[in-house]
């Protein structure tokens, strides 16, 4: 495609040029005797005539040279740039899956059909580093193409054998026997001398183990219209941030099929953990399900009358012995709230069409009948609307899949499966509010309330708020806030999950225990004995024990929340919680030490008053005076309290932001991208 010399560019016209050049020399020798000027002018004149009589030379009519294996970039006219418009050519494959060592047919054709082109070059590359050229092409019987040897491999690329017009090229490509993964075909197609497109891509082709490939892996050629694609960048030159060709799963989303992926917003970036697609073809409803989740034992798609689990028709894709098996199941809602998907009793109205399990990625394509009846419930895919429930987990049960402990979400609305539309995940606002309220209650108001009750009974002496001592009034405000936030958060999570948690994890169990203790605490305070009652010490110890036990359990429960997949919290949030615990304990120690020193000074004051005051009335007056005065180090306690409140506010603000904006890392990256 690049003309660098006469010898390499002319080819079969080279001999003609040499003969004519010899004729020029003979003529010029004769004319030399007459006049040198005539000799020089005549030679130039003859050369010009010869040049004009030669056929016009195009760049490499016999195919691309191997020096362009990496760039695939022709240099027509010494630097004509490739077109950056939508290419009117398509690269098609006979199948999206091929076994190791098997043959795949590859087509280059114009859009619309019949549009002709002259030259081309094509090769298959890995879509992951190091982007090596894969496989090899078989010699073509048509004679329109020939093989190229790029690098140390034989026949791993193909190009045209002549520059004549072609409406279509059909090639056979043999996949490597020692490779398993995804490849994509890239081609340079020249419509004319100065109009060509570089890097026209095909859809992704998966190379699987030979025994995992479909028996009839060669399928009819797909027909599609061209779509806008970015200019080609050679694989070896692509920066780390340049995305590789899109997964073909997303190719027809919102144009020919309904797509639903999680986490929410992943369809635009095409990096979903779980994604499902639905396409209606006549009487057949086609479901595609894919999961890239690490350590996933299954991925499942449910059709539900609401956005909660229970009484749903489920399609399960489960890897088994290197293959993917498909099961239909039905979720039930037992009285104890422990949901489960059971396969028994579900009619066989679904068929596995295509599947693969490559590098931990689960994929299956399933066809379903229009109607499925399970017990008394009829799933009519034509006339009824359904929510989509998408989930994956790490475990299996004897009768179905295990708990969705990787990721799970429902669609934001019920849809008609034949109506192509955009679909987002249900809002997690209730879940986020639950976490925000619990953090505010147990890290914020509870921590402050406990500090006030324990160390500030002899601070702000003589000052009252609403008829109560300052410490008691603020302690009660903090604890009422804790109680209110906890009860609201408890109700919110019940509404979110529609009952008790299906998975009896530590977070759920400890959360229920903490809420029960929290609920009882203010009720017990209503029956507080009088200060001089003999039962008052018992109440004080029980009240102290209940408050501190609930606080301790709540903090442990928050630690367990970080591990919940649905919360989408970063692992480094644990370190923020550890920092809070450390500061809280240090503040307790400082106040305890200060209290001991303060008590000692007060004892010395009591022992040092005048002997004349030893009377009963003198002792009573002295004790009243002590109660009206702040204990020693009052200013220190107030200053430390102010610092502790600021630190608490910072901890609560940071943790609430992490919970509300979860997943925080993705949210931060999206925000950064918008700002840039």
Secondary structure, 3 states (H helix, E strand, C coil): CCCCCHHHHHHHHHHHHHHHHHHHHHHHHHHHCCCHHHHHHHHHHHHHHHHHHCCCCCCCCCCCCHHHCCCCCCCHHHCCCCCCCCCCEEEEECCCEEECCCEEEEEEEECCCCCCECEEEEEEEECCCCCCECCEECCCCCCCEEEECCCCCCCCEEEECCCCCECEEEEEEECCCCCCEEEEEEEEEEEECCEEEEEEECCCEEEECHHHCCCCCCCCCCCCCCCCCCCCCCHHHCCCCCCCCCCHHHCCECCCEEEEEECCCHHHHCCCCEEEEEEEECCEEEEEEEECCCCCCEEEEEEECCCCCCCCEEEEEEEECCEEEEEEEEEECCCCCCCEEECCCCCCCEEEEEEEEECCEEEEEEEECCEEEECCEEEECCCCCEEEEEEEECCECCCCECCCCCEEEEECCCECCCCCCCCCECCCHHHHHHHHHHHHHHHHHHHHHHHHHHHCCCCCCCCEECCEEHHHHHHHHHHHHHHHHHHHHHHHHHHHHCCCCCCCCHHHHHHHHHHHHHHHHHHHHHCCCCCCCCCHHHHHHHHHHHHHHHHHHHHHHHHHHCCCHHHCCCCCHHHHHHHHHHHHHHHHHHHHHHHHHHHHHHHHHHHCCCHHHCCHHHHHHHHHHHHCCCCCCHHHHHHHHHHHHHHHHHHHHHHHHHHHCCCHHHHHHHHHHHHC
